Amino acid sequence: MEFMKRHLFELYKLCVERFFRVQTLGARLLKGGLLLLAVLLGADFVGQFDLRFGDFKLNIQGATGNGLPRYIVYTAFAIAILLVVAGGLMMWRDERRERQKLLVVIEVRGLHNSPDAPARDVIRPAFRGQRHSVLVDFRPSLAGELVNPELMLARIKGMTLNVESAVQGRDMSDVSVAIGGVAAVPGMFYIGMRMDDESRFELFDWNRDLKCWKTIDGLDDGNRPLPLDIPPTSSEVSEVVLAVSASYLVDDGAVTASFPGLPVVRLAAEKIQANSYWSEEVQQAFAAAFRNALQELLSRNIRRIHLVLAAPASLTVRLGATYDERLHPELIAYQYERSSTPPYLWGIVLPHHGSPEPVVLRAPSTVA
């Protein structure tokens, strides 16, 4: 009996909480049944209204429903009850299934100015299933200290193991992953590459104007990439620099100092601006252009690409997810440090055909 009471209370609570905002089949059946019950009750309503004010007295009486045949009333009442019961049970079933789902929120902190506000509970607040938070923190411990790429790769490897453990044994249709953060470009790019196979991949980023985490769900502002700019090169050239400008214009002087003698291929947005790219359509268009650029360079017999990228963290993850280690040329993603010599001081050689693990590549340098 206690079991029945508890589950009936859960059903009642579910119906009350979700009646007005859920548009599932169960919710529609429940609403229809309740509406039919209300009509039937109104059809047999008898009422009296008395108003007195001093010597003035007003009495209003009314009644309806006596003209309806009983079989119609009973049939409609039975249908209404069936709709309410069926709708309630379907909503309860959907709710239990929803609570079995898992949302993995991956938050990356890799720079001194990374926000401390946790993203776990602000991403998809209406999600009613289980949440699993994965924090990837490789921020330098001292002010002025640069990112340690070896530590970064170790933390990302730990992240991968954490996510695999969280989703183990689950139906992947019940698993969704949200990724965001503020970190070094090579780290975010590599995370995108590693997480490309995860189910229901979505992104969030730090909104510098609003000072909060925000998912990529804004309106399409029409910003699209310009055509790929490829300088004339010899057919014997096998490696190039790919300079991608999205949020800022890539520093040409830094590129020349870091990669002397290499041709520079440029991919840039029509409108280069920071704190933008909040539209899924805009990011998808840029990712498609980036993928096409990799394929175009491959068709020109380019075997190694030095990637210098100025883009928001969320777009960087998305671009990383487009890189196919089996099909595309070898790619090295670099970190920009303005105060270093050269400015692109180190990069990550991403896993590619014949080399399954990422490798840190450092340039000879002295810190300015």
C-alpha positions as CSV (number, residue, x, y, z in Angstrom):
1,M,0.0,0.0,0.0
2,E,2.8,2.4,0.9
3,F,4.4,1.6,-2.5
4,M,1.2,2.6,-4.3
5,K,0.9,5.8,-2.3
6,R,4.5,6.8,-3.1
7,H,4.1,6.2,-6.8
8,L,0.8,7.9,-7.0
9,F,2.3,10.9,-5.3
10,E,5.2,10.9,-7.8
11,L,2.7,10.7,-10.6
12,Y,0.7,13.6,-9.2
13,K,3.8,15.7,-8.7
14,L,5.0,14.9,-12.2
15,C,1.7,16.0,-13.7
16,V,1.5,19.2,-11.7
17,E,5.1,20.2,-12.5
18,R,5.1,19.5,-16.2
19,F,1.4,20.0,-17.2
20,F,1.9,23.5,-18.7
21,R,5.3,23.2,-20.3
22,V,5.7,19.7,-21.7
23,Q,4.4,19.0,-25.2
24,T,4.8,15.2,-25.4
25,L,2.1,12.8,-26.4
26,G,1.5,11.9,-22.8
27,A,1.1,15.5,-21.8
28,R,-1.4,16.1,-24.7
29,L,-3.5,13.1,-23.7
30,L,-3.5,14.2,-20.1
31,K,-4.6,17.8,-21.0
32,G,-7.3,16.5,-23.3
33,G,-8.7,14.2,-20.7
34,L,-8.7,17.0,-18.0
35,L,-10.4,19.4,-20.5
36,L,-13.1,16.8,-21.3
37,L,-13.7,16.2,-17.6
38,A,-14.0,20.0,-17.1
39,V,-16.6,20.2,-19.9
40,L,-18.6,17.3,-18.4
41,L,-18.6,18.9,-15.0
42,G,-19.7,22.2,-16.4
43,A,-22.5,20.5,-18.3
44,D,-24.2,19.4,-15.1
45,F,-23.4,22.5,-13.1
46,V,-26.0,24.0,-10.7
47,G,-25.2,27.4,-9.1
48,Q,-26.6,30.1,-6.9
49,F,-25.4,33.6,-6.4
50,D,-26.7,35.9,-3.6
51,L,-25.8,39.6,-3.3
52,R,-27.1,41.8,-0.4
53,F,-26.5,45.5,0.1
54,G,-28.7,47.1,2.7
55,D,-32.3,46.6,1.6
56,F,-31.2,45.5,-1.9
57,K,-31.1,41.8,-2.5
58,L,-30.1,40.0,-5.8
59,N,-30.5,36.3,-6.3
60,I,-29.2,34.5,-9.4
61,Q,-29.7,30.8,-10.0
62,G,-28.6,28.7,-13.0
63,A,-28.5,25.1,-14.0
64,T,-27.4,23.2,-17.1
65,G,-27.0,19.6,-18.3
66,N,-30.4,18.1,-17.9
67,G,-30.8,17.8,-21.6
68,L,-27.8,15.5,-22.2
69,P,-28.5,11.8,-22.5
70,R,-26.9,9.7,-19.8
71,Y,-25.1,7.3,-22.2
72,I,-23.3,10.3,-23.8
73,V,-22.2,11.6,-20.4
74,Y,-21.0,8.2,-19.2
75,T,-19.2,7.4,-22.4
76,A,-17.5,10.8,-22.5
77,F,-16.6,10.4,-18.8
78,A,-15.0,7.0,-19.4
79,I,-13.0,8.4,-22.3
80,A,-11.8,11.3,-20.2
81,I,-10.7,9.0,-17.4
82,L,-8.8,6.8,-19.9
83,L,-7.1,9.8,-21.4
84,V,-6.0,11.0,-18.0
85,V,-4.7,7.6,-16.9
86,A,-3.0,6.9,-20.2
87,G,-1.5,10.4,-20.4
88,G,-0.3,10.3,-16.8
89,L,1.3,6.9,-17.2
90,M,3.1,7.9,-20.4
91,M,4.4,11.1,-18.8
92,W,5.6,9.0,-15.8
93,R,7.4,6.6,-18.2
94,D,9.0,9.4,-20.1
95,E,10.1,11.0,-16.9
96,R,11.8,7.8,-15.7
97,R,13.5,7.4,-19.1
98,E,14.6,11.1,-18.9
99,R,16.1,10.5,-15.5
100,Q,18.2,7.6,-16.8
101,K,20.0,9.9,-19.3
102,L,23.5,11.2,-18.6
103,L,24.9,14.6,-19.4
104,V,28.7,14.8,-19.2
105,V,29.9,18.4,-18.8
106,I,33.5,18.9,-19.6
107,E,35.0,22.2,-18.4
108,V,38.5,23.1,-19.4
109,R,40.6,25.6,-17.5
110,G,44.0,26.2,-18.9
111,L,44.8,29.9,-18.7
112,H,45.4,32.3,-15.8
113,N,42.2,34.2,-16.7
114,S,40.1,31.1,-16.9
115,P,36.8,31.8,-15.0
116,D,36.2,30.0,-11.7
117,A,32.4,30.0,-12.1
118,P,31.5,26.3,-12.5
119,A,29.6,25.3,-15.6
120,R,28.1,22.0,-14.4
121,D,24.7,23.3,-13.3
122,V,24.2,26.2,-15.8
123,I,24.5,24.1,-18.9
124,R,21.1,22.9,-20.0
125,P,19.3,23.7,-16.7
126,A,16.1,22.0,-17.7
127,F,18.0,18.6,-18.1
128,R,16.3,16.2,-15.6
129,G,18.8,13.3,-15.9
130,Q,22.1,12.6,-14.2
131,R,25.0,15.0,-14.5
132,H,28.7,14.1,-14.5
133,S,31.2,16.9,-14.2
134,V,34.7,16.6,-15.7
135,L,37.2,19.3,-14.8
136,V,40.3,19.5,-16.9
137,D,42.6,22.0,-15.1
138,F,46.1,22.6,-16.3
139,R,46.4,26.3,-15.4
140,P,49.9,27.5,-14.5
141,S,50.4,27.8,-10.8
142,L,52.4,31.1,-10.9
143,A,51.5,34.4,-12.4
144,G,53.5,34.9,-15.6
145,E,54.2,31.2,-16.0
146,L,53.4,29.7,-19.4
147,V,51.2,26.7,-20.0
148,N,53.0,23.3,-19.5
149,P,52.1,21.3,-22.7
150,E,53.1,18.0,-21.1
151,L,50.8,18.6,-18.1
152,M,48.1,19.6,-20.5
153,L,48.3,16.3,-22.4
154,A,48.3,14.4,-19.2
155,R,45.2,16.1,-18.0
156,I,43.4,15.5,-21.3
157,K,44.3,11.9,-21.1
158,G,42.8,11.8,-17.6
159,M,39.7,13.5,-19.0
160,T,39.3,10.8,-21.6
161,L,39.5,8.0,-19.1
162,N,37.0,9.8,-16.8
163,V,34.5,10.2,-19.6
164,E,34.9,6.5,-20.7
165,S,34.4,5.4,-17.1
166,A,31.2,7.5,-16.8
167,V,29.6,6.2,-19.9
168,Q,30.7,2.6,-19.6
169,G,27.8,0.2,-19.9
170,R,25.3,2.9,-20.9
171,D,23.2,3.1,-24.1
172,M,25.0,5.9,-26.0
173,S,21.6,7.2,-27.1
174,D,21.1,8.2,-23.4
175,V,24.5,10.0,-23.2
176,S,25.1,13.6,-24.2
177,V,28.3,15.6,-23.9
178,A,28.8,19.3,-23.4
179,I,32.3,20.8,-23.8
180,G,33.7,24.3,-23.1
181,G,36.3,26.2,-21.3
182,V,39.1,28.8,-21.6
183,A,42.4,27.2,-22.4
184,A,45.4,27.0,-24.8
185,V,44.4,26.6,-28.5
186,P,46.3,23.2,-28.9
187,G,44.5,21.7,-25.9
188,M,41.0,22.8,-27.0
189,F,41.7,21.6,-30.6
190,Y,43.0,18.2,-29.4
191,I,40.0,17.8,-27.1
192,G,37.7,18.4,-30.0
193,M,39.6,15.7,-32.0
194,R,39.4,13.2,-29.1
195,M,35.7,13.8,-28.4
196,D,34.5,13.8,-32.0
197,D,33.0,10.3,-31.6
198,E,31.0,11.1,-28.5
199,S,27.2,11.1,-28.8
200,R,25.2,14.3,-28.9
201,F,28.1,16.7,-28.9
202,E,27.4,20.3,-27.9
203,L,29.5,23.3,-27.0
204,F,29.4,26.2,-24.6
205,D,31.8,29.1,-24.1
206,W,32.5,32.0,-21.7
207,N,30.6,35.1,-22.6
208,R,32.9,38.0,-21.7
209,D,30.2,40.6,-21.9
210,L,27.7,38.8,-19.7
211,K,30.4,37.2,-17.5
212,C,28.7,33.8,-17.6
213,W,28.8,30.4,-19.5
214,K,26.6,30.3,-22.5
215,T,25.7,27.5,-25.0
216,I,26.1,28.0,-28.7
217,D,22.4,28.7,-29.5
218,G,22.4,32.3,-30.8
219,L,21.0,33.7,-34.0
220,D,22.8,33.4,-37.3
221,D,24.4,36.8,-38.0
222,G,25.4,35.8,-41.5
223,N,29.2,35.9,-40.8
224,R,30.9,33.4,-43.2
225,P,34.5,32.6,-44.0
226,L,36.1,34.2,-47.0
227,P,37.6,32.0,-49.8
228,L,40.8,30.2,-48.9
229,D,43.8,32.3,-49.8
230,I,46.6,30.1,-51.2
231,P,49.8,31.8,-52.4
232,P,51.5,30.4,-55.5
233,T,53.9,27.7,-54.5
234,S,56.2,25.2,-56.0
235,S,54.9,21.7,-56.6
236,E,57.8,20.4,-54.4
237,V,56.4,22.2,-51.3
238,S,55.2,19.6,-48.8
239,E,54.4,21.7,-45.7
240,V,52.7,25.1,-45.1
241,V,51.4,27.3,-42.4
242,L,47.6,27.5,-42.2
243,A,46.7,30.8,-40.5
244,V,43.0,30.9,-39.4
245,S,41.6,34.2,-38.3
246,A,38.2,34.1,-36.6
247,S,38.1,36.2,-33.4
248,Y,41.3,38.1,-34.1
249,L,43.6,38.6,-37.0
250,V,46.6,36.3,-36.9
251,D,49.8,38.2,-36.2
252,D,51.7,38.0,-39.5
253,G,55.0,39.1,-37.9
254,A,54.7,36.3,-35.4
255,V,54.1,33.8,-38.2
256,T,57.1,35.0,-40.2
257,A,59.4,34.9,-37.1
258,S,58.2,31.4,-36.1
259,F,58.0,29.7,-39.5
260,P,60.6,31.4,-41.8
261,G,60.5,30.4,-45.4
262,L,57.2,28.5,-45.2
263,P,54.3,29.5,-47.4
264,V,51.3,30.9,-45.5
265,V,47.8,29.8,-46.4
266,R,45.0,32.0,-44.9
267,L,41.5,31.3,-43.9
268,A,39.6,34.3,-42.4
269,A,36.1,35.2,-41.4
270,E,34.3,38.0,-43.3
271,K,33.9,39.8,-40.0
272,I,36.8,39.2,-37.6
273,Q,35.5,40.0,-34.1
274,A,35.9,38.7,-30.5
275,N,33.1,37.4,-28.3
276,S,31.0,36.3,-31.3
277,Y,30.3,32.9,-33.0
278,W,27.3,32.2,-30.7
279,S,25.4,30.7,-33.6
280,E,25.5,27.1,-34.5
281,E,25.1,27.9,-38.2
282,V,28.0,30.3,-38.2
283,Q,30.3,27.8,-36.4
284,Q,29.2,24.9,-38.7
285,A,30.0,27.1,-41.8
286,F,33.4,27.9,-40.5
287,A,34.1,24.2,-39.6
288,A,33.0,23.2,-43.2
289,A,35.4,25.8,-44.6
290,F,38.2,24.5,-42.4
291,R,37.6,20.9,-43.5
292,N,37.6,21.9,-47.1
293,A,40.9,23.8,-46.6
294,L,42.5,20.6,-45.2
295,Q,41.2,18.6,-48.2
296,E,42.4,21.3,-50.7
297,L,45.9,21.3,-49.1
298,L,45.9,17.5,-49.3
299,S,45.0,17.6,-53.0
300,R,48.1,19.8,-53.5
301,N,50.4,17.2,-51.9
302,I,50.8,19.0,-48.7
303,R,51.9,16.5,-46.0
304,R,52.4,18.7,-43.0
305,I,50.3,21.7,-41.8
306,H,51.4,24.1,-39.1
307,L,48.1,25.5,-37.7
308,V,48.0,28.9,-36.1
309,L,44.5,29.7,-35.0
310,A,42.8,32.8,-33.5
311,A,39.3,31.7,-32.5
312,P,37.0,31.3,-29.5
313,A,37.4,28.1,-27.5
314,S,34.1,26.6,-28.6
315,L,35.0,27.1,-32.3
316,T,38.4,25.7,-31.7
317,V,36.9,22.5,-30.3
318,R,34.6,22.3,-33.3
319,L,37.5,22.7,-35.7
320,G,39.4,20.0,-33.9
321,A,36.4,17.7,-34.3
322,T,36.7,18.1,-38.1
323,Y,40.3,16.9,-38.2
324,D,40.5,13.3,-39.4
325,E,43.8,11.7,-38.5
326,R,43.3,9.0,-41.1
327,L,42.6,11.2,-44.1
328,H,44.1,14.6,-43.5
329,P,47.8,15.7,-43.6
330,E,49.8,15.7,-40.4
331,L,48.8,18.7,-38.4
332,I,50.6,20.6,-35.6
333,A,48.5,23.0,-33.6
334,Y,50.5,25.9,-32.0
335,Q,50.1,28.1,-28.9
336,Y,50.7,31.8,-29.3
337,E,52.8,33.6,-26.7
338,R,53.4,37.2,-27.6
339,S,56.3,37.6,-25.2
340,S,58.2,34.6,-26.4
341,T,60.8,34.2,-29.1
342,P,59.5,32.9,-31.4
343,P,55.9,33.8,-30.5
344,Y,54.7,30.3,-31.5
345,L,56.8,28.7,-29.0
346,W,55.4,25.1,-28.9
347,G,52.8,23.0,-30.6
348,I,51.1,19.6,-30.4
349,V,51.7,17.2,-33.2
350,L,48.2,15.6,-33.4
351,P,47.8,11.9,-33.7
352,H,47.9,10.9,-37.4
353,H,48.4,7.8,-39.6
354,G,51.4,5.9,-38.1
355,S,51.6,8.0,-34.9
356,P,48.7,7.3,-32.6
357,E,49.8,9.6,-29.7
358,P,50.1,13.4,-29.5
359,V,53.7,14.8,-29.3
360,V,54.9,18.1,-27.9
361,L,57.0,20.0,-30.4
362,R,59.1,22.9,-29.0
363,A,60.9,25.6,-31.0
364,P,64.3,26.8,-29.9
365,S,63.6,30.0,-28.0
366,T,64.5,32.5,-25.4
367,V,61.8,34.2,-23.4
368,A,61.7,38.0,-24.1
